[in-house]
Amino acid sequence: AVWKDPAELQAALDLELRSGGEPSKKLLEHCRDVIRYSVKTGHPRFFNQLFSGLDRHALAGRMITEALNTNIATYEIAPVFVLMEEVVLKKLRELVGWQIGDGTFCPGGSISNMYAMNLARYHLFPESKQKGNGALPTLAAFASEESHYSMTKGAAFLGIGSDNVFLVQADDRGKMIPADLEKQINEAKSKGAIPFLVSATCGTTVLGAFDPIPEIGRA
C-alpha cells in the first residue's frame, strides 16, 4: 500500500458523489485507486491483528455468494446455504459438548458478546423479554480487566448499565484471577445486585491470554 495521511489521501482520491454515472474507464481508475491505497492484509509482511491472510478457497466462496446475491432468511430463498448453516452449527455444538441446541452466526465479537449477555439475562429472568429491565433487580456481569470493551458497551445497549460490569483483576500474563472474581461476585451481592454472567476471554486483544475457564467455573 502507498501510505498517506487522511488529508493527503482525501486529496488523492476522487470521492465525490455525483448525480450522474461515469464511463467504465473511469470506474476502472477508481478501482485501481482503491486497491493501490488500501492495506494489503494478505501480504506476508502484514502483522496487525484480526487477519489471517488470503485463502483462495474462501475467496472463491465469496465470489459465489456475491454472485448469487441471496441471504439465509428462509429456506425458500437460500435452500443450499440454510442446510450448510445447519450442518456447521451442529458441528460447532458438538465441539463444545452439546448434542442439541440452536445457534446463529454473528458478524463480529462485539455483537456476539451482546447476544451472550442478552441470553444470560433471559435464562435467569425470562420475563425480561416482555417486561424489560424495569421489572428486574440490578444485574451484575463480570469480565476480566483485559476483556474486550464490548462487554461494557453491550451492557449499555441492553439497559443493564456499564457500571454493572465488574472488571476482575488479571495477572501479569493477562489472565483473569479467579480469587478476585469471587471477591467481585461477593461485593456485587453485598450491594444487592444479582450476578447473571461471567465472561471468560479466550485470547485477549493485547496479550492473547486465555482465562482459566475451569477455575472460573468453580468461583
Buried (B, 14 or more C-beta within 10 A) or exposed (E): EEEEEEEEBEEEBEEEEEEEEEEEEEEEEEEEBEEEBEEEEEEEEEEEEEEEEEEEEEEEEEEEEEEEEBEBEEEEEBEEBBEEBBEEBBEEBEEEEEEEEEEEEEEEEBBBBBEBBBEBBEEBBEEBEEEEBEEBEBBBBBBBBBBBEBBBBBBBBBEBBBEBBBBBBBEEEBBBBBEBBBBBBEEBEEEEBBBBBBBBBEEBBEEEBBBBBEBBEEB
